[in-house]
Amino acid sequence: MKFVIYQVLPRLFGNYVTANKHNGSMEENGCGKFNSFTDKALREIRDFGATHIYFIGVLEHATRTDYTRFGIKKDHDALVKGNAGAPFAVKDYYDVDPDLAESVPDRMAEFQALVERTHRAGLKVIIDFVPNHVAREYFSDAKPAGVDDLGAKDNPAWFFSPLNNFYYVPNEAFQPDFDIDGYCEFPAKATGNDRFTAHPTRNDWYETVKLNYGVNYVEGCQEQFYPVPDTWFKMRDILLFWAEKNVDGFRCDMAEMVPVAFWNFAISSVKERYPHIMFIAEAYNPAEYRNLICNGKFDYLYDKVGLYDTLRNVMSRSHPARNITQAWQALDGIEDNMLNFLENHDEQRIGSGFFCGSGIYAQPAMIVAATLTRAPFMLYFGQETGELGMNSEGFSGVDGRTSIFDYCSISSFQNWTNNGKFDGAKMTDEQRDLRNFYKKLNKIALEEKAIAEGQMYDLEYANFDNPKFNTHGQFAYMRKFKDEIIFVALNFHDTALQTEVRIPHEAFMYFGMPEGDRYICRDLLDDNVQDTEITLTSERPFCTTTGAWQGKILKLEKTGASG
């Protein structure tokens, strides 16, 4: 089943404060809460076309905000990136972020109420599972009775042992290449980005420590998986803990940095009890894709280095549109197991000065991401309002991204949230048009069976020598389910183009349909375009006009056979 994931950072989603002081505290710049996701907000997200919400930063992570009055251990400031901290420097796998609670002592109850509200709204819940690394000062004060904390029984005299949860640098104190203001760690633990040294740099994930799944990285990456390493059991139990709280899926951070054998063990264990739970891998190595799906048991993988990178290069005019063909063909049968996107918390905003400069340029590429295959796709909150991501929030400078490290707010998104009314009353005309485009696209992708369930035929190769079709800036394909056909034409140019697309005889053979049948042609993206009647044949090209940086999604419904 095709589905649409709406990714949100709750800290920013419900933040209506506009101060945005550089490097400001939570008190100065505000912070969204679990309770910001009201019934109204969730209904609007569902009406927008989302089927799932991916809540980023739910797990308690290291922060400079002091919660010691609630019995939560204070983190050392030098080991936190930004005032809010990185959501992926998890401090307690069994707790939720106190920043997101109206009442800190009731934070888990507030999260569980959010899960219930989300389900009532007809949406499924995805949260992060961060298995490769933890905050350097990891300590669980919320773990269930009888659970040993990570590292509690480690022998730090050993660099490696399958009995240990961490890797150690024996006889060396942790000393990065910057001042850590009295923080003491002896012996040093290995850093999360596979830095097995006591001296990480500012460019490393110095605030994290690497978890040990039984791989001896010093001695040729030897795998010692029998008996099963202790970390496997601890991390499996953490997944089961959250599964019991009725989440519907996990987005697994940096899944490639954890052995595939562990994923098979953990995912199989979880699905044995909760078969509906979905696992998505953040993965960047195409050589490992099939391994992660077939042996690791993942349901979906990020399609970052394939389709995302290709579409970004096409949008930036550095690569021809015809390279999209290579991107999907390279997946060779697993394209429906990928998760497509144009933005997420790691990537630069489309509207930023580092990318396109305006969100309106996303339309043809987003149509590809949503309709080329049966794969699901993901939208990052603010993408639909054309967020620029060009603020210098604090730890995160002007980099075209929305900071995940700082307390801040997103002005374009606040135009939609409108102080909790979620009615879009403050949106500009351009923002409203862009959001309406995404809303229509979501609906089309989910409801049109030719897209959600049908077959696809790429028309690019048949138009390489077509003088009325430029494969550098245009792309076209067809999708079919039973008697319904979707025709897609995309324009990555600055001017509107009258396009003539050749449909080869092989396409009719592939779809098992005769040539010369008549169809009613309806524009699914533009309700103001009048339906027309056309005849499909390889002898005459399919003609349409496509606006600058826009696309056509045309539904063809059969009216009769050729005479």
C-alpha positions as CSV (number, residue, x, y, z in Angstrom):
1,M,0.0,0.0,0.0
2,K,1.3,3.4,-0.9
3,F,1.4,5.9,2.0
4,V,2.6,9.4,2.8
5,I,4.8,10.2,5.8
6,Y,4.7,13.7,7.3
7,Q,7.9,14.2,9.3
8,V,7.8,16.8,12.1
9,L,10.2,18.0,14.9
10,P,7.7,18.6,17.7
11,R,10.0,21.1,19.4
12,L,9.4,23.4,16.4
13,F,5.9,22.3,15.2
14,G,4.0,23.8,18.0
15,N,6.3,26.7,18.7
16,Y,4.4,30.0,18.2
17,V,7.1,32.3,19.7
18,T,8.7,34.6,17.1
19,A,11.8,35.9,19.0
20,N,14.3,33.6,17.4
21,K,17.2,35.0,19.4
22,H,20.5,33.6,18.2
23,N,21.5,30.8,20.5
24,G,18.5,31.5,22.7
25,S,17.2,29.4,25.5
26,M,13.9,27.5,25.6
27,E,12.5,30.3,27.8
28,E,13.6,33.0,25.2
29,N,12.7,31.2,22.0
30,G,9.9,28.9,23.0
31,C,9.3,25.2,22.4
32,G,6.5,23.1,21.0
33,K,5.0,20.3,23.0
34,F,3.3,16.9,22.5
35,N,0.1,18.7,23.4
36,S,0.6,21.1,20.4
37,F,-0.7,18.3,18.2
38,T,-4.3,18.9,19.0
39,D,-7.2,17.0,17.4
40,K,-7.6,20.0,15.1
41,A,-3.9,19.9,14.1
42,L,-4.0,16.2,13.5
43,R,-7.2,16.3,11.4
44,E,-5.6,19.0,9.2
45,I,-2.5,16.8,8.7
46,R,-4.7,13.9,7.8
47,D,-6.8,16.1,5.4
48,F,-3.5,17.3,3.9
49,G,-3.0,13.7,2.7
50,A,-0.6,12.2,5.3
51,T,-1.2,8.7,6.4
52,H,1.7,8.5,8.9
53,I,3.4,11.1,11.2
54,Y,7.1,10.6,11.9
55,F,7.8,12.4,15.2
56,I,11.5,13.2,15.3
57,G,13.2,13.7,18.7
58,V,10.8,11.8,20.9
59,L,13.4,9.9,22.9
60,E,15.1,11.8,25.7
61,H,18.4,13.3,24.4
62,A,21.2,15.4,25.9
63,T,20.3,19.1,26.3
64,R,21.7,22.2,28.1
65,T,18.3,22.8,29.6
66,D,18.4,21.9,33.3
67,Y,15.8,19.4,34.5
68,T,17.6,18.4,37.7
69,R,14.6,19.6,39.8
70,F,12.7,16.7,38.2
71,G,15.3,14.1,39.0
72,I,16.9,14.2,35.5
73,K,20.7,14.2,35.4
74,K,22.2,17.4,34.0
75,D,24.3,17.0,30.8
76,H,27.7,18.6,30.6
77,D,27.4,21.7,28.3
78,A,30.5,20.9,26.3
79,L,29.0,17.6,25.2
80,V,25.7,19.1,23.8
81,K,25.4,20.6,20.3
82,G,23.3,23.6,20.6
83,N,21.1,24.6,23.6
84,A,18.4,22.1,22.7
85,G,20.8,19.3,21.8
86,A,20.8,16.8,19.0
87,P,17.8,14.5,18.9
88,F,20.1,11.6,18.0
89,A,22.3,11.9,21.1
90,V,19.9,9.7,23.1
91,K,20.3,10.0,26.8
92,D,17.6,7.5,27.9
93,Y,16.1,5.0,25.6
94,Y,13.2,4.4,28.0
95,D,12.1,8.0,28.4
96,V,10.8,10.9,26.3
97,D,12.2,14.4,25.8
98,P,11.1,16.6,28.8
99,D,11.2,19.6,26.5
100,L,8.0,18.3,24.9
101,A,6.0,18.0,28.0
102,E,3.6,20.6,29.6
103,S,4.1,18.7,32.9
104,V,7.6,17.2,33.0
105,P,6.6,14.5,35.6
106,D,3.8,13.4,33.3
107,R,5.8,13.4,30.1
108,M,5.3,9.8,29.2
109,A,1.6,10.0,29.8
110,E,1.5,13.1,27.5
111,F,3.3,11.1,24.8
112,Q,1.0,8.2,25.1
113,A,-2.0,10.6,24.8
114,L,-0.4,11.9,21.6
115,V,-0.3,8.4,20.2
116,E,-3.9,7.9,21.0
117,R,-4.9,11.2,19.5
118,T,-2.9,10.5,16.3
119,H,-4.6,7.1,15.9
120,R,-8.0,8.7,16.4
121,A,-7.3,11.1,13.6
122,G,-6.6,8.1,11.3
123,L,-2.8,8.5,11.3
124,K,-0.1,6.1,12.2
125,V,2.9,6.9,14.5
126,I,6.6,6.5,13.6
127,I,9.4,7.4,16.0
128,D,13.2,7.2,15.8
129,F,15.2,4.2,16.9
130,V,18.8,5.3,17.3
131,P,20.8,2.1,17.6
132,N,24.4,3.0,16.6
133,H,25.3,5.5,19.3
134,V,24.1,7.2,22.5
135,A,24.8,10.4,24.3
136,R,28.2,10.4,25.9
137,E,26.7,10.7,29.3
138,Y,24.0,8.1,28.7
139,F,22.1,7.2,31.9
140,S,18.6,5.8,32.0
141,D,16.7,6.9,35.1
142,A,13.4,5.6,33.6
143,K,14.4,2.0,32.7
144,P,12.0,-0.7,33.9
145,A,12.8,-2.7,37.0
146,G,15.3,-5.4,36.4
147,V,16.9,-3.8,33.3
148,D,20.6,-3.2,33.5
149,D,21.8,0.1,32.0
150,L,24.0,0.2,29.0
151,G,27.6,-0.3,30.0
152,A,26.7,-1.1,33.6
153,K,28.6,-4.4,33.5
154,D,31.3,-3.5,31.0
155,N,35.0,-4.2,31.6
156,P,36.6,-0.9,30.4
157,A,40.0,-2.5,30.4
158,W,39.1,-4.1,27.1
159,F,38.9,-2.3,23.9
160,F,36.5,-4.9,22.6
161,S,34.5,-7.7,24.1
162,P,31.1,-9.0,22.9
163,L,30.1,-8.8,26.6
164,N,30.6,-5.0,26.6
165,N,28.1,-2.5,25.4
166,F,30.7,0.1,24.5
167,Y,34.2,0.3,22.9
168,Y,37.0,1.7,25.1
169,V,40.4,3.3,24.5
170,P,42.3,1.7,27.4
171,N,44.6,3.8,29.5
172,E,43.6,7.1,27.7
173,A,41.3,9.8,29.0
174,F,38.8,11.4,26.6
175,Q,40.3,14.5,25.3
176,P,38.9,16.0,22.1
177,D,40.7,18.8,20.2
178,F,38.7,21.5,22.1
179,D,38.1,22.5,25.7
180,I,35.7,20.2,27.6
181,D,35.8,22.3,30.8
182,G,36.5,19.7,33.4
183,Y,34.6,16.8,32.0
184,C,36.3,13.5,32.9
185,E,36.0,10.2,31.1
186,F,38.6,7.5,31.7
187,P,39.1,5.4,29.9
188,A,37.7,7.1,26.8
189,K,34.8,5.5,24.9
190,A,34.9,5.3,21.1
191,T,32.9,8.1,19.3
192,G,29.7,7.4,17.5
193,N,30.9,7.9,13.9
194,D,33.4,5.0,14.2
195,R,36.2,7.1,15.7
196,F,38.1,4.6,17.9
197,T,40.3,7.2,19.5
198,A,40.3,9.3,22.6
199,H,40.8,12.5,20.6
200,P,37.8,13.2,18.3
201,T,37.5,16.6,16.6
202,R,34.7,19.1,16.4
203,N,33.7,17.6,13.1
204,D,33.1,14.2,14.7
205,W,30.0,13.1,16.6
206,Y,32.0,13.9,19.8
207,E,28.8,14.1,21.9
208,T,28.1,10.4,21.3
209,V,29.6,7.0,22.0
210,K,29.5,4.0,19.7
211,L,27.5,0.9,20.7
212,N,29.2,-2.5,20.5
213,Y,27.2,-5.1,18.5
214,G,30.0,-7.7,18.5
215,V,32.2,-6.3,15.7
216,N,35.9,-6.0,16.6
217,Y,37.0,-3.1,14.4
218,V,40.6,-3.2,15.4
219,E,41.2,-6.7,14.3
220,G,39.8,-6.7,10.8
221,C,36.2,-6.1,11.7
222,Q,35.8,-9.6,13.0
223,E,32.3,-10.5,13.9
224,Q,31.7,-12.3,17.2
225,F,27.9,-12.9,17.2
226,Y,27.9,-16.3,19.0
227,P,26.9,-16.3,21.7
228,V,24.6,-13.4,20.9
229,P,26.2,-10.2,22.2
230,D,24.6,-8.5,25.2
231,T,23.8,-5.3,23.3
232,W,21.5,-7.2,20.9
233,F,19.2,-8.2,23.8
234,K,19.2,-4.7,25.3
235,M,18.3,-3.0,22.1
236,R,15.7,-5.6,21.1
237,D,14.0,-5.0,24.5
238,I,14.0,-1.2,23.9
239,L,12.2,-1.8,20.6
240,L,9.7,-4.0,22.3
241,F,9.2,-1.4,25.0
242,W,8.1,1.2,22.5
243,A,6.1,-1.3,20.4
244,E,4.1,-2.0,23.6
245,K,3.2,1.7,23.6
246,N,1.4,1.3,20.3
247,V,3.8,3.0,17.9
248,D,3.4,1.8,14.4
249,G,6.9,2.0,13.1
250,F,10.5,2.9,13.6
251,R,12.8,5.0,11.4
252,C,16.2,3.5,12.2
253,D,19.0,6.0,12.3
254,M,22.2,5.2,10.5
255,A,21.1,1.6,10.1
256,E,24.2,0.6,8.0
257,M,26.5,1.3,10.9
258,V,24.9,-1.6,12.8
259,P,25.4,-5.3,11.7
260,V,22.7,-6.7,9.4
261,A,22.6,-9.8,11.6
262,F,21.4,-7.7,14.5
263,W,18.6,-6.3,12.4
264,N,17.4,-9.8,11.4
265,F,17.4,-10.8,15.1
266,A,15.7,-7.6,16.3
267,I,13.1,-7.0,13.6
268,S,12.1,-10.7,13.5
269,S,11.7,-10.6,17.3
270,V,9.5,-7.5,17.2
271,K,7.4,-8.7,14.2
272,E,6.7,-12.0,15.8
273,R,4.7,-10.1,18.5
274,Y,3.8,-7.0,16.5
275,P,3.6,-8.0,12.8
276,H,2.1,-4.6,11.8
277,I,5.1,-2.6,12.9
278,M,7.1,-1.1,10.1
279,F,10.9,-0.6,9.9
280,I,12.5,2.1,7.8
281,A,16.3,2.2,7.4
282,E,18.3,5.3,6.9
283,A,20.7,3.8,4.4
284,Y,23.2,5.3,2.0
285,N,25.1,2.4,0.5
286,P,23.3,0.9,-2.5
287,A,25.5,-2.2,-2.3
288,E,23.8,-3.1,1.0
289,Y,20.3,-2.4,-0.1
290,R,19.3,-6.0,-0.8
291,N,21.1,-7.2,2.2
292,L,19.1,-4.8,4.5
293,I,15.8,-5.8,2.9
294,C,16.3,-9.6,2.4
295,N,18.5,-10.4,5.4
296,G,17.9,-7.4,7.7
297,K,14.1,-7.6,7.2
298,F,13.6,-3.9,6.7
299,D,10.4,-2.9,5.0
300,Y,11.8,0.3,3.4
301,L,15.0,2.2,2.9
302,Y,15.9,5.8,2.3
303,D,16.4,6.5,-1.4
304,K,18.8,9.3,-0.8
305,V,21.9,8.5,-3.0
306,G,19.7,7.4,-5.9
307,L,16.5,9.3,-6.6
308,Y,17.0,12.2,-4.2
309,D,20.5,13.0,-5.4
310,T,19.3,12.6,-9.0
311,L,16.3,14.9,-8.6
312,R,18.4,17.5,-6.8
313,N,20.9,17.6,-9.6
314,V,18.1,17.9,-12.2
315,M,16.5,20.7,-10.2
316,S,19.9,22.4,-9.9
317,R,20.3,22.0,-13.7
318,S,23.6,20.2,-13.4
319,H,22.2,16.8,-14.6
320,P,19.7,16.0,-17.4
321,A,16.2,14.9,-16.5
322,R,16.9,11.6,-18.4
323,N,19.1,10.5,-15.5
324,I,15.9,9.8,-13.6
325,T,15.6,6.7,-15.7
326,Q,19.0,5.5,-14.5
327,A,18.1,6.2,-10.9
328,W,15.0,3.9,-10.8
329,Q,16.6,1.2,-13.1
330,A,19.6,1.0,-10.8
331,L,17.3,-0.4,-8.1
332,D,16.5,-3.3,-10.3
333,G,13.2,-4.5,-8.7
334,I,13.4,-3.1,-5.2
335,E,12.2,0.4,-6.1
336,D,8.9,-0.1,-4.3
337,N,10.9,-0.8,-1.1
338,M,12.4,2.7,-1.1
339,L,11.2,5.8,0.8
340,N,11.3,8.8,-1.5
341,F,11.7,12.4,-0.4
342,L,13.0,15.8,-1.4
343,E,13.5,17.2,2.2
344,N,14.2,15.8,5.6
345,H,15.9,17.1,8.7
346,D,19.4,16.3,7.2
347,E,18.9,17.9,3.8
348,Q,18.8,21.5,2.8
349,R,15.5,23.1,2.2
350,I,14.4,23.4,-1.5
351,G,13.7,27.1,-1.0
352,S,17.1,27.8,0.5
353,G,19.8,29.8,-1.3
354,F,21.9,26.6,-1.3
355,F,19.3,24.7,-3.4
356,C,16.6,26.3,-5.6
357,G,15.8,29.6,-3.8
358,S,12.1,29.0,-3.8
359,G,9.8,26.0,-3.0
360,I,7.9,26.5,-6.2
361,Y,10.7,24.8,-8.1
362,A,9.9,21.5,-6.3
363,Q,6.8,20.6,-8.3
364,P,8.1,18.5,-11.1
365,A,10.6,16.6,-8.9
366,M,8.0,16.1,-6.2
367,I,5.7,14.5,-8.8
368,V,8.4,12.1,-9.6
369,A,9.0,11.2,-6.0
370,A,5.3,10.7,-5.4
371,T,4.2,8.9,-8.6
372,L,7.1,7.3,-10.5
373,T,6.9,4.0,-8.4
374,R,4.6,2.4,-5.9
375,A,7.0,3.4,-3.1
376,P,5.9,5.6,-0.2
377,F,7.2,9.2,0.1
378,M,7.9,11.6,2.9
379,L,7.4,15.3,3.3
380,Y,9.2,17.4,5.9
381,F,7.1,19.9,7.8
382,G,7.6,23.4,6.3
383,Q,8.3,21.9,2.9
384,E,4.7,22.6,1.9
385,T,5.0,26.3,3.0
386,G,8.3,26.8,1.1
387,E,10.4,27.2,4.1
388,L,13.8,28.7,3.3
389,G,15.9,27.4,6.2
390,M,18.2,30.4,5.9
391,N,18.4,31.5,9.6
392,S,21.4,31.3,11.9
393,E,19.7,29.7,14.9
394,G,22.8,29.1,17.1
395,F,24.8,26.0,16.8
396,S,23.3,25.6,13.3
397,G,24.5,28.5,11.1
398,V,23.1,29.7,7.8
399,D,23.3,26.3,6.0
400,G,19.9,26.0,4.3
401,R,18.6,23.6,6.9
402,T,16.1,23.9,9.8
403,S,18.2,23.4,12.9
404,I,17.6,20.3,15.0
405,F,20.0,21.6,17.6
406,D,18.6,24.9,18.7
407,Y,15.4,26.4,20.2
408,C,13.9,28.3,17.4
409,S,10.8,28.7,15.2
410,I,9.8,28.5,11.6
411,S,8.1,31.7,10.4
412,S,6.7,30.3,7.1
413,F,5.2,27.3,9.0
414,Q,3.8,29.6,11.7
415,N,1.8,31.2,9.0
416,W,-0.1,27.9,8.7
417,T,-0.3,27.0,12.4
418,N,-1.5,30.5,13.2
419,N,-1.0,30.3,16.9
420,G,-2.6,26.9,17.2
421,K,-5.6,27.5,14.9
422,F,-4.0,25.5,12.1
423,D,-6.1,27.4,9.5
424,G,-3.4,28.9,7.3
425,A,-4.9,32.4,7.8
426,K,-1.5,34.1,7.7
427,M,-0.1,32.3,4.7
428,T,0.9,34.3,1.6
429,D,-0.7,33.5,-1.8
430,E,2.5,31.7,-2.9
431,Q,2.5,29.6,0.3
432,R,-1.1,28.7,-0.1
433,D,-0.7,27.7,-3.7
434,L,2.3,25.6,-2.8
435,R,0.5,23.8,0.0
436,N,-2.5,23.2,-2.2
437,F,-0.2,21.6,-4.8
438,Y,1.2,19.2,-2.2
439,K,-2.3,18.4,-0.9
440,K,-3.6,17.6,-4.4
441,L,-0.5,15.5,-5.1
442,N,-0.9,13.5,-1.9
443,K,-4.5,12.8,-2.8
444,I,-3.6,11.7,-6.3
445,A,-0.8,9.4,-5.2
446,L,-3.0,7.7,-2.6
447,E,-6.3,7.4,-4.5
448,E,-5.3,6.8,-8.1
449,K,-4.8,3.0,-8.4
450,A,-2.7,3.4,-11.5
451,I,-0.1,5.2,-9.2
452,A,-0.7,3.3,-5.9
453,E,-0.9,-0.2,-7.5
454,G,-0.3,0.0,-11.2
455,Q,2.6,-0.6,-13.6
456,M,5.0,2.1,-14.9
457,Y,6.4,2.7,-18.4
458,D,9.3,5.2,-18.7
459,L,8.9,7.1,-22.0
460,E,12.2,8.9,-21.9
461,Y,14.2,6.5,-24.1
462,A,11.5,6.7,-26.9
463,N,12.0,10.4,-27.1
464,F,15.8,10.8,-27.2
465,D,15.6,11.9,-30.9
466,N,12.3,13.7,-30.6
467,P,12.8,17.4,-31.7
468,K,9.6,18.4,-29.7
469,F,10.9,16.8,-26.5
470,N,14.1,17.8,-24.7
471,T,15.3,15.0,-22.5
472,H,17.6,17.4,-20.6
473,G,14.7,19.3,-19.1
474,Q,11.7,17.1,-19.7
475,F,10.6,13.7,-18.4
476,A,7.5,11.6,-19.1
477,Y,6.1,8.3,-18.1
478,M,2.8,6.4,-18.0
479,R,1.2,4.3,-15.3
480,K,-1.7,1.8,-15.8
481,F,-4.1,-0.2,-13.6
482,K,-6.8,-2.1,-15.4
483,D,-8.5,0.4,-17.8
484,E,-7.2,3.5,-16.0
485,I,-4.1,5.2,-17.3
486,I,-2.1,8.0,-15.8
487,F,0.1,10.1,-18.1
488,V,2.8,12.3,-16.5
489,A,4.7,15.0,-18.3
490,L,7.3,17.2,-16.4
491,N,9.0,20.4,-17.2
492,F,12.2,21.4,-15.5
493,H,12.5,24.6,-17.6
494,D,12.0,28.3,-16.8
495,T,9.4,28.6,-19.6
496,A,6.2,26.8,-20.5
497,L,6.6,24.2,-23.1
498,Q,4.2,22.6,-25.7
499,T,5.3,19.0,-25.4
500,E,4.8,16.2,-27.9
501,V,5.6,12.8,-26.4
502,R,6.0,9.7,-28.5
503,I,4.4,6.6,-27.0
504,P,6.1,3.6,-28.6
505,H,4.3,0.4,-29.7
506,E,6.3,-1.4,-27.0
507,A,4.4,0.6,-24.3
508,F,1.1,-0.7,-25.6
509,M,2.5,-4.3,-25.6
510,Y,3.9,-3.8,-22.1
511,F,0.5,-2.7,-20.7
512,G,-1.4,-5.2,-22.8
513,M,-3.7,-2.7,-24.4
514,P,-4.5,-2.1,-28.1
515,E,-3.6,1.0,-30.0
516,G,-6.3,3.4,-31.2
517,D,-8.6,3.3,-28.2
518,R,-10.3,6.6,-27.2
519,Y,-10.0,8.1,-23.8
520,I,-11.3,11.0,-21.8
521,C,-8.3,13.0,-20.6
522,R,-8.6,14.8,-17.2
523,D,-6.0,17.1,-15.6
524,L,-5.8,15.9,-12.0
525,L,-3.7,18.9,-10.8
526,D,-5.8,21.7,-12.4
527,D,-9.5,21.6,-11.9
528,N,-9.9,24.5,-14.3
529,V,-8.7,22.6,-17.4
530,Q,-11.6,21.2,-19.4
531,D,-11.6,17.4,-20.1
532,T,-10.7,16.4,-23.7
533,E,-11.1,13.3,-25.7
534,I,-8.0,11.7,-27.3
535,T,-6.9,8.6,-29.1
536,L,-3.8,6.8,-28.0
537,T,-1.6,5.4,-30.7
538,S,2.1,5.1,-31.5
539,E,1.5,6.8,-34.8
540,R,0.8,10.2,-33.3
541,P,2.5,11.9,-30.3
542,F,0.7,12.8,-27.1
543,C,0.5,16.6,-27.0
544,T,0.2,18.7,-23.9
545,T,1.4,22.1,-22.6
546,T,3.3,22.2,-19.3
547,G,4.1,25.3,-17.3
548,A,7.5,26.4,-16.2
549,W,8.7,24.1,-13.3
550,Q,5.4,22.3,-13.3
551,G,4.0,18.9,-14.3
552,K,0.9,17.4,-15.7
553,I,-0.8,14.4,-14.2
554,L,-3.4,13.4,-16.7
555,K,-5.9,10.6,-16.1
556,L,-7.1,8.7,-19.2
557,E,-10.4,6.8,-18.9
558,K,-11.4,4.6,-21.7
559,T,-14.5,5.5,-23.6
560,G,-14.3,3.2,-26.6
561,A,-12.3,1.1,-28.9
562,S,-11.0,2.2,-32.3
563,G,-13.2,1.7,-35.3
